[in-house]
Amino acid sequence: MIGYVTLGTNDLPRAAAFYDAIAEHFDVGRMMEFETFIAWGEMGGAPGIAATLPFDGKEATTGNGTMVALQVDGPEAVQAVYDTAIANGAADEGAPGPRGDDGFYAGYFRDPDGNKLNVFCMTPV
């Protein structure tokens, strides 16, 4: 049902560099690009992610309690995406590791605009 998730930015070139680096881990590139909006993913594939300057021209702000979760195949991929995010200006919100006892393994970070994301996988219990 979800085609893509959009996150606001106040600096589209900075967001583009950040998400270009993250997208490489998912073997996707830019699927849509306009003057104020870029989306990463694959048309007809899994849901993608986008960065946009707000349509109303006001400052982009982060949503309290809002988070985008990016699914990968295993703990090594969680670590790789997390490391890439941090290397490209993300702030740590929780280093990769198991969460709970149900096989959920995740790392949390905020992009350079403050939007919260996690990268996760499910591991055998």
N, C-alpha and C positions, 0 to 999 in steps of 0.2 A: 504494500500500500504506500509506503513512504518512498518518494522518488529521490529527494535530497533534503538535507537540513541546511539552513542558512544561518550564518553567524555574522553579526555586524562588525565592521571595522572602521577605524578612522584613518587608516593608512593602507590602501589597497595594494601598493607594491610590496610593502612589508608582509602583509598577509599572504600575498601570492608566493613570495619566496618561502615562507614558513610552510604553507600547505603543499607547494610543489615538492618539498623535501619529504613530507609525511606521505604524500600520495605514492611516491616511489615504492614504499613498502607494500602497497596494495596493488602494484603493477597497473596503475591507472594514471592518466594525465588529466589535463583540462578537457572537459566535455562541453562546456559553454563558456564563452568569454565576451563580455561587453565592457564598455568604458567604466562602469561602476560595479561590475559583478563578475565573479569567476566561480565556476563549479567544477569539481573534480569527481571523476567516476567514469563509468562506461554506460552509454545510452543503452537502455534495456537490460542493464546488469543490476547488481546490488545497489542499494541506496547510496547516493553520493553526499558530498559536503560542499558548501559554497561559502564564500566570503563576499560581503556586499557593503557598499557605502549606503547608509539609510536613505530610503526614497524621499523622506520628508526633509532631508537636508540637515537634520539635527545630529548631535553627537551620538555615536554608537555607544551603548552601555551594555554591560553584562547582566544576565538574568540571575538573580539569587535563587539557587536551587535548580537552575537549568544546566544540563550537562549532555554532551554528545558522547556516546560510547562506540568505539571502533573495534570490531571483532577481528581477531587474527587466529592462526592455527595452533599456536603453542607458546609456552613461556619464553622461549628464545625470541620469538617475534614480538612479544610484549616488550621485552627489554630493548630490542632494536628500535622499535617505534618510539618508545619513551626516551631513549638516549638521543635519537634524532631530534625529537621535540625540544629537549633541554639544550642541545647544541645549537638549535636555531632560535633561541630566545624564549622558550617556554619557562614558566615557573613551576617548581615541584609542588604537587598537591598530595603526594603519597607515592613512594617508590614502589616499583613492581614487587609483587609478592602475593601469597595466598590470602584470600579474604574469606573468613568463615570456614566451614567444614564440608562444603558441598562441591568443591572442585573449581570454584571461581577464583581466577588468578588475574590481577589487574594492576596497572600503574596509572596514576592520575597526574594531570598537569593543566596549566592554564596557558593558552596561546598568548602572543605578545599584546593582544587587546584585552586580555583578562577572561576570555571565554573558557569555561571548564570543559575538559575532555578526559576520557579515559581510554585506554587500550586494554582489551581483555581477551581471555580465552577460557574455555572450560577444560579442566584436566580430569583424568580418571580419579575417582575417590577411593 
